[in-house]
């Protein structure tokens, strides 16, 4: 039952994230020269059954197997960040949903072998903007656990940061933004996904933009996202603002999308999109739980 739940949730989350018209990203109405919406669909189909097997193998093995499966079906790195997030998340899913204690235990139990397999996956995917690091560079063989390696990178990479923060952003923050937008503000799923993407861009300078163009450009993209949220958003409950339905046509959002695309796709906020996909996965797991699991989870 868990295997089917995971496979369905991975596929739904990845395709929904890729379909939404997020500013600066690939979607059905916007492609890059070397990356198209169909690549993301193929990548989702490739990793869904692999991630579903995570229950029975190590996180590092799941990451490498998923990267290999993606490479067999796509010509470019379409989903490395998503794989790095979904591998530990999926291992923490039970018949009652996401288990925070299990997630913490899995992250704390990561080994040097997990790091070695993950480094292989990263080298296979050849992500853009990777520089040479003084400690535990991915081109070398690791001598620390995967969590320790992620801790070294956490100050500059939002995905690495999830490994040392119990994945709070994608387990709590992202799903909450999505729920508020859909359940309270009445947004469509696509609108909610774009809104969640803006929130992640506003929360952190996008790691992919930073690697490709530097911290200054990444911080400018962050400031622009913050401005859009402050103008388009409204507070419905708590402290997280939600958008008015129809905000996708707002001139500021359209202008932001154009700015992100005006230099090829160097300003592609890909890391923010990965965080959205992981948040959608957590939400999909909850929605796809069978009735018995939902009752037990209460």
C-alpha positions as MATLAB code, in Angstrom:
seq = 'XXXXXXXXXXXXXXXXXXXXXXXXXXXXXXXXXXXXXXXXXXXXXXXXXXXXXXXXXXXXXXXXXXXXXXXXXXXXXXXXXXXXXXXXXXXXXXXXXXXXXXXXXXXXXXXXXXXXXXXXXXXXXXXXXXXXXXXXXXXXXXXXXXXXXXXXXXXXXXXXXXXXXXXXXXXXXXXXXXXXXXXXXXXXXXXXXXXXXXXXXXXXXXXXXXXXXXXXXXXXXXXXXXXXXXXXXXXXXXXXXXXXXXXXXXXXXXXXXXXXXXXXXXXXXXXXXXXXXXXXXXXXXXXXXXXXXXXXXX';
ca = [
       0.000    0.000    0.000;
       2.824    2.418    0.869;
       4.514    1.748   -2.471;
       1.389    2.667   -4.440;
       0.810    5.736   -2.255;
       4.344    6.982   -2.827;
       4.352    6.357   -6.570;
       1.035    8.147   -7.063;
       2.052   11.070   -4.868;
       5.434   11.528   -6.580;
       3.893   11.515  -10.035;
       1.102   13.924   -9.123;
       3.382   16.367   -7.290;
       6.070   16.522   -9.966;
       3.679   16.949  -12.877;
       1.542   19.535  -11.051;
       4.652   21.574  -10.208;
       5.896   21.453  -13.804;
       2.475   22.334  -15.231;
       1.987   25.519  -13.178;
       3.066   28.761  -14.930;
       5.696   29.702  -12.361;
       7.719   32.807  -13.256;
      11.047   31.999  -14.865;
      10.436   28.233  -15.045;
       9.541   25.765  -17.776;
       5.834   24.956  -18.113;
       3.549   23.963  -21.019;
       3.566   27.548  -22.304;
       7.291   28.251  -21.903;
      10.382   26.178  -22.697;
      14.150   26.576  -22.616;
      16.348   25.650  -25.558;
      17.437   22.468  -23.805;
      14.520   21.749  -21.492;
      10.800   21.326  -22.140;
       7.678   20.468  -20.172;
       7.707   16.949  -21.636;
      11.143   16.424  -20.065;
       9.637   17.033  -16.630;
       6.777   14.642  -17.336;
       9.260   11.979  -18.437;
      11.373   12.627  -15.356;
       8.333   12.268  -13.106;
       7.420    8.969  -14.723;
      11.022    7.806  -14.360;
      11.442    8.506  -10.658;
       7.940    7.673   -9.346;
       8.484    3.887   -9.136;
      12.074    4.380   -7.911;
      11.100    6.725   -5.082;
       8.302    4.284   -4.214;
      10.970    1.666   -3.407;
      12.670    3.974   -0.896;
      11.067    2.146    2.004;
      13.273   -0.867    1.375;
      16.662    0.736    0.670;
      18.988    3.504    1.763;
      18.380    7.149    0.922;
      21.635    7.353   -1.015;
      20.706    4.334   -3.124;
      17.286    5.831   -3.884;
      18.895    9.116   -4.946;
      21.352    7.419   -7.299;
      18.771    5.028   -8.752;
      16.367    7.926   -9.393;
      19.103    9.983  -11.067;
      19.973    7.035  -13.310;
      16.322    6.460  -14.205;
      15.939   10.117  -15.109;
      19.061   10.078  -17.261;
      17.716    7.148  -19.251;
      14.611    9.100  -20.282;
      15.728   12.748  -20.439;
      18.675   14.549  -21.982;
      19.186   17.126  -19.246;
      19.061   17.507  -15.466;
      15.333   17.952  -14.954;
      14.873   16.906  -11.348;
      18.019   16.397   -9.253;
      16.827   18.803   -6.543;
      13.466   17.079   -6.397;
      15.149   13.683   -6.026;
      17.348   14.964   -3.189;
      14.235   16.117   -1.329;
      11.837   13.265   -2.083;
      14.223   10.435   -1.192;
      14.317   11.197    2.557;
      10.717   12.436    2.626;
       9.362    9.244    1.100;
      11.215    7.102    3.627;
       9.269    8.861    6.402;
       5.810    8.111    4.971;
       3.656    5.593    6.813;
       0.066    4.441    6.420;
      -0.838    7.384    8.655;
       1.005    9.963    6.566;
       4.273   11.829    7.018;
       5.998   10.766   10.226;
       8.223   13.557   11.572;
       9.995   11.255   14.028;
      10.821    8.807   11.257;
      12.076   11.660    9.066;
      14.371   12.933   11.815;
      15.672    9.431   12.448;
      16.344    8.848    8.742;
      18.277   12.105    8.408;
      20.280   11.419   11.547;
      21.102    7.918   10.318;
      22.611    8.985    6.984;
      26.032    7.462    6.340;
      29.211    8.118    4.387;
      27.942    5.538    1.891;
      24.782    7.636    1.424;
      27.047   10.589    0.677;
      29.121    8.562   -1.794;
      26.036    7.412   -3.717;
      24.562   10.913   -3.675;
      27.802   12.404   -5.003;
      27.606    9.919   -7.876;
      24.047   11.048   -8.575;
      25.059   14.716   -8.607;
      27.959   14.052  -10.967;
      25.618   12.078  -13.232;
      23.057   14.888  -13.329;
      25.705   17.588  -13.956;
      23.715   20.488  -12.435;
      24.452   24.000  -13.622;
      26.663   26.476  -11.791;
      28.584   23.976   -9.682;
      31.878   25.466   -8.483;
      34.812   23.833   -6.745;
      34.376   23.599   -2.974;
      37.217   23.501   -0.460;
      35.542   20.813    1.661;
      33.751   17.648    0.536;
      33.531   18.689   -3.119;
      31.209   16.432   -5.133;
      34.017   15.623   -7.560;
      35.874   13.889   -4.728;
      35.007   10.889   -2.580;
      33.255   12.026    0.637;
      34.692   11.341    4.066;
      31.653   12.507    6.054;
      28.006   11.430    6.214;
      25.478   12.872    3.792;
      23.917   15.000    6.511;
      27.325   16.383    7.476;
      28.072   17.159    3.832;
      24.729   18.929    3.504;
      25.477   20.922    6.654;
      28.624   22.268    5.000;
      26.533   23.497    2.057;
      23.451   24.653    3.987;
      24.511   28.325    4.110;
      24.489   28.555    0.310;
      21.960   25.937   -0.819;
      18.294   25.700    0.155;
      18.044   21.985   -0.550;
      21.065   21.197    1.622;
      19.466   23.358    4.321;
      16.466   21.022    4.419;
      18.687   18.143    5.520;
      19.756   20.005    8.657;
      16.380   21.578    9.499;
      14.225   18.421    9.505;
      12.854   19.597    6.141;
      10.570   22.055    7.919;
      10.148   24.253    4.840;
       8.672   21.489    2.701;
       6.860   19.583    5.445;
       5.221   22.587    7.124;
       5.700   25.940    5.403;
       5.082   24.990    1.761;
       2.015   22.806    2.382;
       0.558   25.545    4.596;
       0.978   28.170    1.863;
      -0.707   25.821   -0.619;
      -3.586   25.045    1.739;
      -4.262   28.693    2.572;
      -4.289   29.651   -1.097;
      -6.626   26.813   -2.108;
      -8.845   26.340    0.945;
      -9.169   29.923    2.203;
      -8.420   32.177   -0.763;
     -10.250   30.012   -3.306;
      -7.320   29.769   -5.717;
      -6.961   27.083   -8.340;
      -4.191   24.536   -7.857;
      -2.084   26.267  -10.483;
      -2.461   29.648   -8.800;
      -1.604   28.133   -5.417;
       1.546   26.532   -6.829;
       2.728   29.816   -8.338;
       1.997   31.543   -5.031;
       3.973   28.935   -3.110;
       6.839   29.375   -5.571;
       6.832   33.131   -4.957;
       6.907   32.525   -1.207;
       9.980   30.309   -1.487;
      11.664   32.850   -3.752;
      10.852   35.539   -1.191;
      12.071   33.444    1.732;
      15.487   32.520    0.296;
      17.685   33.831   -2.533;
      17.275   31.067   -5.114;
      20.288   28.745   -4.918;
      20.409   28.008   -8.655;
      20.357   31.694   -9.559;
      23.081   32.320   -6.993;
      25.296   29.553   -8.405;
      24.916   30.807  -11.963;
      24.894   34.591  -11.546;
      25.985   35.343   -7.995;
      24.404   36.364   -4.712;
      23.520   39.896   -5.807;
      21.225   38.751   -8.625;
      19.711   36.059   -6.402;
      18.922   38.660   -3.748;
      17.365   40.933   -6.348;
      15.063   38.096   -7.420;
      14.201   37.577   -3.750;
      13.360   41.264   -3.280;
      11.165   41.301   -6.391;
       9.233   38.257   -5.137;
       8.776   39.908   -1.740;
       7.395   43.033   -3.395;
       4.872   41.072   -5.448;
       3.644   39.227   -2.358;
       3.263   42.485   -0.440;
       1.202   44.047   -3.233;
      -0.882   41.099   -4.424;
      -1.246   39.224   -1.149;
      -3.793   39.525    1.588;
      -3.734   38.023    5.058;
      -6.502   35.454    5.505;
      -5.329   33.796    8.715;
      -2.124   33.756   10.686;
       0.816   35.610    9.201;
       1.116   34.049    5.742;
      -0.638   36.136    3.076;
      -2.688   34.497    0.332;
      -3.373   35.899   -3.131;
      -6.555   37.078   -4.745;
      -7.734   34.594   -7.397;
      -6.694   35.811  -10.843;
      -3.385   37.273   -9.655;
      -1.553   35.439  -12.453;
      -2.557   38.304  -14.755;
      -1.101   40.973  -12.479;
       1.348   43.193  -14.424;
       4.020   42.865  -11.735;
       4.020   39.077  -11.982;
       4.135   39.214  -15.770;
       7.029   41.664  -15.565;
       8.834   39.457  -13.060;
       8.520   36.489  -15.391;
       9.945   38.550  -18.262;
      12.877   39.735  -16.110;
      13.714   36.176  -15.072;
      13.771   35.101  -18.732;
      15.641   38.069  -20.246;
      19.060   36.390  -20.125;
      18.335   32.971  -21.551;
      17.488   30.840  -18.557;
      20.371   31.810  -16.272;
      17.868   33.323  -13.833;
      15.780   30.165  -13.726;
      14.637   29.875  -10.063;
      14.971   26.108  -10.164;
      15.712   25.503   -6.493;
      12.542   27.306   -5.440;
      10.628   25.064   -7.845;
      12.190   21.973   -6.245;
      10.984   23.116   -2.820;
       7.487   23.552   -4.275;
       7.521   20.029   -5.729;
       8.497   18.576   -2.359;
       5.741   20.567   -0.635;
       3.237   19.256   -3.182;
       4.448   15.723   -2.486;
       3.788   16.130    1.242;
       0.319   17.491    0.471;
      -0.364   14.708   -2.068;
       0.575   12.012    0.453;
      -2.022   13.366    2.865;
      -4.681   13.605    0.162;
      -3.964   10.126   -1.207;
      -4.085    8.336    2.133;
      -6.772    5.648    2.237;
      -9.660    6.289    4.660;
      -8.206    3.982    7.308;
      -4.888    5.826    7.233;
      -6.624    9.170    7.540;
      -8.565    7.980   10.563;
      -5.422    6.609   12.204;
      -3.591    9.834   11.514;
      -6.106   11.921   13.462;
];
